[in-house]
């Protein structure tokens, strides 16, 4: 049997230790093609580059292991890697390991998950991995068996149509990780504040800061899992329709008003 | 009764004719505060600015009409406008009128809708308006009664918790608009191609191009509505969980693997 071809990207950039950790794990499962941003792209959400040209730079070519950096976003890396470099679908797309959580509504802001949603739109099995530790030198050592378990299941059994996975791993905090939980996205939000400063020329500027608050008391959420030292796996799709709201607005329909 | 306070932003920038058209319509319904990007931000998705400072520039202050430009993304404009400029919630957030469709999966890439989702996360009634015409000098004249109808309903009746609206308006093509339909997001996708070029120094570069393809034959979708000259209204939420998939993955749960 041929080895699976695994496409790897991230949003912290080609040099991030989290990407290096993920490459190391994926090489146990198949051949790897890495196309990752040439600089950190955190908070880029699902940005795509349409008004400037994209460039790629081959950094490594060994049997079973090819790497490119790209001047685009994580979503660009997936599109370009698949359409312009590979010319076919990989067997699996993985993104990460992100330096910091992408649980709950962070899925919306996450470049890591944007790459994964690109895979889902192409119906390629895709997984985003994030470690709940923002530091550059985070300890990724405990992640490996959980990533192997989840990616192994996806390679063996596939995923439902147009569905991908958002996997968040609790930070190493002295307690052992308790296992893997399949959960839903929690209703948790950023409570933002802006720090107002004056520059040396007396002009105002603002820094975005914020505190993350969980308003969801459910025991079936990603926030609950992480707080209780479980790896959270949320199956994610890209249908943002609030289907239950459609009948409530039916009487807002009209005929021609011009 | 006090006039409602309406917050207005977009992703085509403070000078876009679509924004000017929306301001004109909203002034019929209330007082307006505009905070819009100082340059076009199309394709920025849900990007937020965390690694550089934000600045705002007051451009206009008349009774009932204040305008700022901002060096951030549409999502930044909503956060900054509400938290740093206004200090309270507006009665309504509107974004647009976008120059180009945000139907179907475009909701994921859309800065227009990122601003609206920011409103939904704060539980503020929020609506994104887009005209299915990409040109800078598109004809926005037919949009007004539909925008007034939808925004009037939202101001009067509110929206369900954590839900916003994605409104797309068919391009003016000689046929009259037939009315408003409440619909779901179609399963339609970009079929991307990269145009490969060489720069004058013989270095490769790529332009992202694509064709939009509807794979969804449903008569209850935004693509169907637009194709049939209806204004499409999709109620949108930010729970990306594929709830029906959760039980299918239950046996992927594990205990400690370290």
Interface residues (C-beta under 8 A of the other chain):
Chain A: X40 X42 X43 X44 X45 X46 X47 X48 X49 X50 X51 X53 X54 X55 X56 X75 X76 X79 X80 X83 X84 X105 X107 X108 X109 X114 X117 X121 X142 X145 X146 X149 X150 X153 X159 X160 X162 X163 X166 X176 X177 X178 X179 X180 X181 X182 X183 X184 X185 X187 X189 X192 X193 X194 X196 X197 X203 X204 X205 X206 X207 X208 X233 X234 X235 X236 X237 X238 X239 X240 X241 X242 X243 X244 X245 X246 X248 X249 X250 X252 X253 X254 X255 X256 X257 X258
Chain B: X40 X42 X43 X44 X45 X46 X47 X48 X49 X50 X51 X53 X54 X55 X56 X75 X76 X79 X80 X83 X84 X105 X107 X108 X109 X114 X117 X121 X142 X145 X146 X149 X150 X153 X159 X160 X162 X163 X166 X176 X177 X178 X179 X180 X181 X182 X183 X184 X185 X187 X189 X190 X192 X193 X194 X196 X197 X203 X204 X205 X206 X207 X208 X233 X234 X235 X236 X237 X238 X239 X240 X241 X242 X243 X244 X245 X246 X248 X249 X250 X252 X253 X254 X255 X256 X257 X258
